[in-house]
């Protein structure tokens, strides 16, 4: 597929861009170079290549999510600017 200046003008109009004739020719050339490269890639045999979503394997590095007993509640509440018993005291936000 060959991109023509007319195609660049159409897309520029849709994007509400005003381009000079030189820019239209430049963009048409750049888009054609991209499409030519894609044609080269399409010629490659990729039948034995599995689909991938990342270039390298990604592993979950997080620990297992499990419940543990914690006695830190008193330490956390001690840092509250205002508290009432074992709870944070905040301003009312619902009227």
C-alpha distances in whole Angstrom, upper triangle without the diagonal:
4,7,10,13,14,11,14,17,16,16,19,21,20,22,24,23,24,22,23,21,21,20,17,16,17,15,12,12,13,10,8,11,11,7,9,12,11,9,13,15,13,15,18,21,22,24,27,26,28,26,27,28,29,29,33,35,37,40,43,45,47,50,51,52,56,59,61,65,65,68,66,66,69,67,64,67,69,66,65,67,68,69,71,73,70,67,65,66,64,64,63,60,60,63
4,6,10,11,10,11,14,15,15,17,19,20,21,23,21,22,20,20,18,18,17,14,13,14,12,9,9,11,9,6,10,11,8,9,12,12,11,14,17,16,17,21,24,25,27,30,29,31,29,30,30,31,31,35,37,39,42,44,47,49,52,53,54,58,61,63,66,66,69,67,67,70,68,65,68,70,67,66,67,69,70,72,74,71,68,66,67,64,64,64,61,61,64
4,7,8,6,8,11,11,11,13,16,16,17,19,18,18,16,17,15,15,14,11,10,11,9,6,8,9,7,6,10,10,9,11,14,14,14,17,18,18,20,23,26,27,29,32,31,32,30,30,30,31,31,35,37,38,42,44,46,48,52,53,53,57,59,62,65,65,67,65,65,68,67,63,65,67,64,64,65,66,68,70,72,69,66,64,65,62,62,61,58,59,61
4,5,5,7,9,10,11,13,14,16,17,18,17,17,14,15,12,13,12,9,8,11,9,6,9,11,9,9,12,14,12,14,17,17,17,20,22,22,24,26,30,30,33,36,34,36,33,34,33,34,34,38,41,42,45,47,49,51,55,56,56,60,63,65,68,68,70,68,68,71,69,66,68,70,67,66,66,68,70,72,74,71,68,66,67,64,63,63,59,60,62
4,5,5,6,9,10,10,12,14,15,16,14,13,11,11,9,10,10,6,6,9,8,6,9,11,10,11,14,15,15,17,19,20,20,23,25,25,27,29,33,33,36,39,37,38,36,36,35,36,36,39,42,43,47,48,50,52,56,57,57,61,63,66,68,68,70,68,68,70,69,65,67,69,66,65,65,67,69,71,73,71,68,65,66,63,62,62,58,59,61
4,5,5,6,9,10,11,13,14,15,14,13,12,13,11,13,12,9,10,13,11,9,12,14,13,13,17,18,17,19,21,21,22,25,26,26,28,31,34,34,37,40,38,39,36,37,36,37,37,41,44,44,48,49,51,53,56,57,57,61,63,66,69,68,71,68,68,71,69,66,68,70,66,65,66,67,69,71,73,71,68,65,66,62,62,61,58,58,60
4,5,5,6,9,10,11,12,14,13,14,13,14,13,14,13,9,11,13,10,8,12,13,10,11,15,15,14,17,19,18,19,22,23,23,25,28,31,31,33,36,35,35,33,33,32,33,34,38,40,41,44,46,48,49,53,54,54,57,60,62,65,65,67,65,65,68,66,63,65,67,63,63,63,65,66,68,70,68,65,62,63,60,59,59,55,56,58
4,5,5,6,9,10,10,12,10,11,9,11,10,12,9,6,8,10,7,6,10,11,9,11,14,14,14,17,19,19,20,23,24,24,26,29,32,32,34,37,35,36,33,33,31,32,33,37,39,40,43,44,46,48,51,53,53,56,59,61,64,63,66,63,63,66,64,61,62,64,61,60,61,62,64,66,68,66,63,60,61,58,57,57,53,54,56
4,6,5,6,9,10,10,9,9,8,10,9,12,10,7,10,12,10,10,13,14,13,15,18,18,18,20,23,22,24,26,27,27,30,32,35,35,38,41,38,39,36,36,35,36,36,40,42,43,46,47,49,50,54,55,55,59,61,63,66,65,67,65,64,67,65,62,64,66,62,61,61,63,65,67,69,67,64,61,61,58,58,57,54,54,56
4,5,5,6,9,10,10,11,11,13,13,15,14,10,13,15,12,12,15,16,14,16,19,19,18,21,23,22,23,27,27,27,30,32,35,34,37,39,37,38,35,35,33,35,36,39,42,42,45,46,48,49,53,54,53,57,59,62,64,64,66,64,63,66,65,61,63,65,62,60,61,62,64,66,68,66,62,60,60,57,56,56,52,52,54
4,5,5,6,8,9,11,11,14,14,16,13,10,13,14,11,11,15,14,12,15,17,16,16,20,21,20,22,25,25,25,28,30,33,32,35,37,35,35,32,32,30,31,32,36,38,38,42,42,45,46,49,50,50,53,56,58,61,60,63,60,60,62,61,57,59,61,58,57,57,59,60,62,65,62,59,56,57,54,53,53,49,50,51
4,5,5,6,5,7,7,11,12,14,11,9,12,13,10,11,15,15,13,16,19,18,18,22,23,23,24,27,27,28,31,33,36,35,37,40,37,38,34,34,32,33,34,37,40,40,43,44,46,47,50,51,51,55,57,59,62,61,63,60,60,62,61,57,59,61,57,56,57,58,60,62,64,62,59,56,57,53,53,52,49,49,51
4,5,5,6,7,9,12,14,16,14,12,15,16,14,15,18,18,17,19,22,21,21,25,26,26,27,30,30,30,33,36,38,38,40,42,40,40,37,36,34,36,37,40,42,42,45,46,48,49,52,53,53,56,58,61,63,62,64,62,61,64,62,59,60,62,59,57,57,59,61,63,65,63,60,57,57,54,53,52,49,49,51
4,5,8,10,12,16,17,19,16,14,17,18,15,16,19,19,17,20,22,21,21,24,26,25,26,29,29,29,32,34,37,36,38,40,38,38,34,34,32,33,35,38,40,40,43,43,45,46,49,50,50,53,55,57,60,59,61,59,58,61,60,56,57,59,56,55,55,56,58,60,62,60,57,54,54,51,50,49,46,46,48
4,5,9,11,15,16,18,15,14,17,17,14,16,19,18,16,19,22,20,21,24,25,24,27,29,29,29,32,34,37,35,38,40,37,37,34,33,31,32,33,36,38,38,41,41,43,44,47,48,48,51,53,55,58,57,59,56,56,58,57,53,55,57,53,52,52,54,55,58,60,58,54,52,52,49,48,47,44,44,46
4,7,10,13,16,17,15,14,18,18,16,17,20,20,19,22,24,23,24,27,28,27,30,32,32,33,36,37,40,39,41,44,41,41,37,37,34,35,37,40,42,41,44,45,46,47,50,51,51,54,56,58,60,59,61,58,58,60,59,55,56,58,55,54,53,55,57,59,61,59,56,53,53,50,49,48,45,45,47
4,6,10,12,14,11,11,15,15,13,15,18,17,17,20,22,21,22,25,26,26,28,31,31,32,35,36,39,38,41,43,41,40,37,36,34,35,36,39,41,41,44,45,46,47,50,52,51,55,57,59,61,60,62,59,59,61,59,56,57,59,55,54,54,56,58,60,63,61,57,54,54,51,50,50,46,47,49
4,7,10,12,10,10,13,14,13,15,18,18,18,20,22,22,24,26,28,28,30,32,33,33,36,38,41,41,43,46,43,43,40,39,37,38,38,42,44,44,47,48,49,50,54,55,55,58,60,62,64,63,65,62,62,64,62,59,60,62,58,57,57,59,61,63,66,64,60,58,58,54,53,53,50,51,52
4,7,8,6,6,10,10,10,12,14,15,15,18,20,20,21,24,25,26,28,30,31,31,34,36,39,39,42,44,42,42,39,38,36,37,37,40,43,43,47,48,49,50,54,56,55,59,61,63,65,64,66,63,63,65,63,60,62,63,60,59,59,61,63,65,68,65,62,59,60,56,56,56,52,53,55
4,5,5,6,9,10,11,12,14,15,16,18,20,21,23,24,26,27,29,31,32,33,35,37,40,41,44,46,43,44,41,41,39,39,39,43,46,46,49,50,52,53,57,59,58,62,64,66,68,67,69,66,66,68,66,63,65,66,63,62,62,64,66,68,71,69,66,63,63,60,59,59,56,57,58
4,5,5,6,9,10,11,12,14,15,17,18,20,21,23,25,26,27,29,31,31,33,36,39,40,43,45,43,44,41,41,39,40,40,43,46,47,50,52,53,55,58,60,60,64,66,68,71,69,72,69,69,71,69,66,68,69,65,65,65,67,69,71,74,71,68,65,66,63,62,62,59,60,61
4,5,5,6,9,10,11,12,14,15,17,19,20,21,23,25,26,27,29,30,32,34,38,38,41,44,41,43,40,40,38,38,38,41,44,45,49,50,51,53,57,59,59,63,65,67,69,68,70,68,68,70,68,65,67,68,64,64,64,66,68,71,73,71,68,65,65,62,62,62,59,60,62
4,5,5,6,8,10,10,12,14,15,16,18,20,21,23,24,26,27,28,31,32,36,36,39,41,39,40,37,36,35,35,35,38,41,42,45,47,48,50,53,55,55,59,61,63,66,65,67,64,64,66,64,61,63,64,61,60,60,63,65,67,69,67,64,61,62,59,58,59,55,56,58
4,5,5,6,9,10,11,12,14,15,16,18,20,21,22,24,26,27,29,31,34,35,38,40,38,39,36,36,34,35,35,38,41,42,45,47,48,50,54,55,56,59,61,64,66,65,68,65,65,67,65,62,64,66,62,62,62,64,66,68,70,68,65,62,63,60,59,59,56,57,59
4,6,5,6,9,10,11,12,14,15,16,18,20,21,23,25,26,27,30,33,34,37,39,37,38,36,36,35,35,35,38,42,42,46,48,49,51,55,57,57,61,63,65,68,67,70,67,67,70,67,64,66,68,65,64,64,67,68,71,73,70,67,65,65,62,62,62,59,60,62
4,5,5,6,9,10,11,13,14,15,17,19,20,21,23,25,26,28,32,32,36,38,35,37,34,34,33,33,32,36,39,40,43,45,46,48,52,54,54,58,61,63,65,64,67,64,64,67,65,62,64,65,62,61,62,64,66,69,70,68,65,62,63,60,60,60,57,58,61
4,5,5,6,8,10,11,12,14,15,17,18,20,21,22,25,27,30,30,33,35,33,34,32,31,30,30,30,33,36,37,41,42,44,46,49,51,51,55,58,60,62,62,64,61,62,64,62,59,61,63,59,59,59,62,63,66,68,65,62,60,60,58,57,58,54,55,58
4,6,5,6,9,10,11,12,14,15,16,19,20,21,23,25,29,29,32,34,32,34,31,31,30,31,31,34,37,38,42,44,45,47,51,53,53,57,59,62,64,64,66,64,64,67,65,62,64,66,62,62,62,64,66,68,70,68,65,62,63,60,60,60,57,58,60
4,6,5,6,9,10,10,12,14,15,17,19,20,21,24,27,28,31,33,31,33,31,31,30,30,30,33,37,38,41,43,45,47,51,53,53,57,60,62,65,64,67,64,65,67,65,62,65,66,63,63,63,66,67,70,71,69,66,63,64,62,62,62,59,60,62
4,5,5,6,9,10,11,13,14,16,17,19,21,22,26,26,29,31,29,30,28,28,27,27,26,30,33,34,38,40,41,44,47,49,50,54,56,58,61,61,63,61,61,64,62,59,61,63,59,59,60,62,64,66,68,65,62,60,61,58,59,59,56,57,59
4,5,5,6,9,10,11,12,14,15,16,19,21,24,24,27,30,27,29,26,26,25,26,26,29,32,33,37,39,41,43,46,48,48,52,55,57,60,60,62,60,60,63,61,58,60,62,59,59,60,62,63,65,67,64,61,59,60,58,58,58,54,55,58
4,5,5,6,9,10,10,12,14,15,17,19,23,23,26,29,27,29,27,27,27,27,27,31,34,35,39,41,43,45,49,50,51,55,57,60,63,62,65,63,63,66,64,61,64,66,62,62,63,65,66,69,70,68,65,63,64,61,61,61,58,59,61
4,5,5,6,9,10,11,13,14,16,18,21,22,25,27,26,27,26,26,26,26,25,28,31,33,37,39,41,43,47,49,50,53,56,58,62,61,64,62,62,65,63,60,63,64,61,61,62,64,66,68,70,67,64,62,63,61,61,61,58,59,62
4,5,5,6,9,10,11,12,15,16,20,20,23,25,23,24,22,22,22,22,22,25,28,30,33,36,38,40,44,45,46,50,53,55,58,58,60,58,59,62,60,57,59,61,58,58,59,61,62,65,66,63,61,59,60,58,58,58,55,56,59
4,5,5,6,9,10,10,13,15,18,19,22,24,22,24,22,22,23,23,23,27,29,31,35,37,39,41,45,46,47,51,54,56,59,59,62,60,61,64,62,59,61,63,60,60,61,63,64,67,68,65,62,60,62,59,60,60,56,57,60
4,5,5,6,9,10,11,13,17,18,21,24,22,24,23,24,24,25,24,27,30,32,36,39,41,43,47,48,49,53,56,58,62,61,64,62,63,66,64,61,64,66,63,63,64,66,67,70,71,68,65,63,65,62,63,63,60,61,63
4,5,5,6,9,10,12,15,16,19,21,20,22,20,21,21,21,20,24,27,29,33,35,37,40,43,45,46,50,53,55,58,58,61,59,60,63,61,59,61,63,60,60,62,64,65,67,68,65,63,61,63,60,61,61,58,59,62
4,5,5,6,9,10,13,14,17,19,17,19,18,18,19,20,19,23,25,27,31,34,36,38,42,43,44,48,51,53,57,57,60,58,59,62,60,57,60,62,59,59,61,63,63,66,67,63,61,59,61,59,59,59,56,57,60
4,5,5,7,9,12,14,17,19,18,20,19,21,22,23,22,25,28,30,34,36,39,41,45,46,47,51,54,56,60,60,63,61,62,65,64,61,63,65,63,63,64,66,67,69,70,67,65,63,65,62,63,63,60,61,63
4,5,5,7,11,13,16,18,17,20,19,20,22,22,21,24,27,29,33,36,38,41,44,45,47,51,54,56,60,60,63,61,62,65,63,61,64,66,63,63,65,67,67,70,71,67,65,63,65,63,64,64,61,62,65
4,5,6,9,10,13,15,14,16,15,16,18,18,17,21,23,26,29,32,34,37,40,42,43,47,50,52,56,56,59,58,59,62,60,58,60,62,60,60,62,64,64,66,67,64,62,60,62,60,61,61,58,59,62
4,5,8,9,12,14,14,16,15,17,19,20,19,23,25,27,31,33,36,38,42,42,44,47,51,53,57,57,61,59,60,63,62,59,62,64,61,61,63,65,65,67,68,65,63,61,63,61,62,62,59,60,63
4,7,9,12,14,14,17,17,19,21,22,21,24,26,29,33,36,38,41,44,45,46,50,53,56,59,60,63,62,63,66,64,62,65,67,64,65,66,68,69,71,71,68,66,64,67,65,66,66,62,63,66
4,6,9,11,11,14,15,17,19,20,18,21,23,26,30,33,35,38,41,42,44,47,51,53,57,57,61,59,60,64,62,60,63,65,62,63,65,67,67,69,69,66,64,63,65,63,64,64,62,62,66
4,6,8,9,12,13,16,19,20,18,21,23,26,29,32,35,37,40,41,43,46,50,52,56,57,60,59,60,63,62,60,63,65,62,63,65,67,67,69,69,66,64,63,65,63,65,65,62,63,66
4,6,5,8,10,12,15,16,15,18,19,22,25,28,31,34,36,37,39,42,46,48,52,53,56,55,56,60,58,56,59,61,59,59,62,63,63,65,66,62,60,59,62,60,61,61,59,59,63
4,6,8,10,13,17,18,18,20,20,23,26,29,32,34,37,37,39,42,46,48,52,53,57,56,57,60,59,57,60,62,60,61,63,65,64,66,66,63,61,60,62,61,62,62,60,60,63
4,6,10,12,16,17,16,18,18,21,24,27,30,32,35,35,37,40,44,46,50,51,55,54,55,59,58,56,58,61,59,59,62,64,63,65,65,61,60,59,62,60,62,62,59,60,64
4,6,9,12,13,12,14,15,18,21,24,27,29,32,32,34,38,41,44,47,48,52,51,52,56,54,52,55,57,55,56,58,60,60,62,62,58,57,56,58,57,59,59,56,57,60
4,6,10,12,12,13,13,16,18,21,24,26,29,29,31,34,38,40,44,45,49,48,49,53,51,49,52,55,53,53,56,57,57,59,59,55,53,53,55,54,56,56,53,54,57
4,7,9,10,12,12,14,17,20,23,25,28,28,30,33,37,39,43,44,47,46,47,51,50,47,50,52,50,51,53,55,54,56,56,53,51,50,53,51,53,53,50,51,54
4,6,7,9,9,11,14,17,20,22,25,26,27,31,34,37,40,41,44,43,44,48,46,44,47,49,47,48,50,52,51,53,54,50,48,47,50,48,50,50,47,48,52
4,7,9,9,10,13,15,18,20,23,24,25,29,32,35,38,39,42,41,42,45,44,41,44,46,44,44,46,48,48,50,51,47,45,44,46,45,46,47,44,45,48
4,5,7,8,11,14,16,19,22,23,25,29,32,34,38,38,41,40,41,44,42,40,43,45,43,43,46,47,48,50,50,47,45,44,46,45,46,47,44,46,49
4,7,9,13,16,18,21,24,25,27,31,34,36,40,40,43,42,43,46,44,42,45,47,45,46,48,50,50,52,53,49,47,46,49,47,49,50,47,49,52
4,6,10,13,15,18,21,23,25,28,32,34,37,37,40,39,41,44,42,40,43,45,43,44,46,48,49,51,51,47,46,45,48,46,48,49,47,49,52
4,7,10,12,15,18,20,22,25,29,31,34,35,38,37,39,42,40,38,42,44,42,43,45,47,47,49,49,45,44,43,46,45,47,48,46,48,51
4,7,9,12,15,17,19,22,26,27,31,31,35,34,35,38,37,35,38,40,38,39,42,44,43,45,45,42,40,39,42,42,44,44,42,44,48
4,6,9,12,13,16,19,22,24,28,28,32,31,33,36,34,33,36,38,36,37,40,42,41,43,43,39,38,38,41,40,43,43,42,43,47
4,6,8,10,12,15,19,21,24,25,28,27,29,32,31,29,32,34,33,34,37,39,38,40,39,36,35,34,37,37,39,40,39,40,44
4,7,9,12,15,18,19,23,23,26,25,27,30,29,27,31,32,31,32,35,37,36,38,38,34,33,33,36,36,39,40,38,40,44
4,7,8,12,15,16,19,20,23,22,24,27,25,24,27,29,28,29,32,34,33,35,34,31,30,30,33,33,36,37,35,37,41
4,6,9,12,13,16,17,20,20,22,25,24,23,26,28,27,29,32,34,32,34,33,29,29,29,33,33,36,37,36,38,42
4,6,10,11,15,17,20,20,22,26,25,24,27,29,29,30,33,34,33,34,33,29,29,29,33,33,36,37,36,37,41
4,7,10,13,15,18,18,20,23,23,21,24,27,26,27,31,31,30,31,30,26,25,26,29,30,33,33,33,34,38
4,6,10,12,16,17,18,22,22,21,23,26,26,27,30,31,29,30,28,24,24,26,29,30,33,34,33,34,38
4,7,9,13,14,15,18,19,18,20,23,24,24,28,28,26,26,25,21,21,23,26,28,31,31,31,32,36
4,6,10,12,13,16,17,17,19,21,22,23,27,27,25,26,24,20,21,22,26,28,31,32,32,34,37
4,7,9,11,13,14,15,17,19,20,22,25,25,23,23,21,17,19,21,24,26,30,31,32,33,36
4,6,7,10,11,11,13,15,17,18,22,22,20,21,18,15,16,18,22,24,28,29,30,32,35
4,6,7,8,10,11,13,15,16,20,20,18,18,16,13,15,17,20,23,27,28,30,32,35
4,6,5,6,9,10,11,13,17,18,16,17,15,12,13,14,18,20,24,26,27,30,33
4,5,5,6,9,10,11,15,15,12,13,12,8,10,11,15,17,21,23,24,26,29
4,5,5,6,9,10,14,14,11,12,10,7,10,11,14,17,21,23,25,27,30
4,6,5,7,9,13,14,12,14,13,10,12,12,16,18,22,24,26,29,31
4,5,6,7,11,12,11,13,13,10,10,10,13,15,19,21,23,25,28
4,5,5,9,9,7,9,9,7,7,7,10,13,16,19,21,23,26
4,6,8,9,8,11,10,9,10,9,12,15,18,21,23,26,28
4,6,9,9,12,13,11,11,9,12,14,17,20,22,25,27
4,5,6,10,11,10,9,6,8,10,13,16,18,21,24
4,7,10,13,13,11,8,8,9,12,15,17,21,23
4,7,10,11,9,6,5,7,10,13,16,19,21
4,6,7,6,5,5,8,11,14,17,19,21
4,6,5,6,6,10,12,14,17,19,21
4,6,8,9,13,16,17,20,22,24
4,7,9,13,16,18,20,22,24
4,6,9,13,14,16,18,21
4,6,10,12,14,17,19
4,7,9,12,14,17
4,6,9,12,14
4,6,9,11
4,6,8
4,7
4
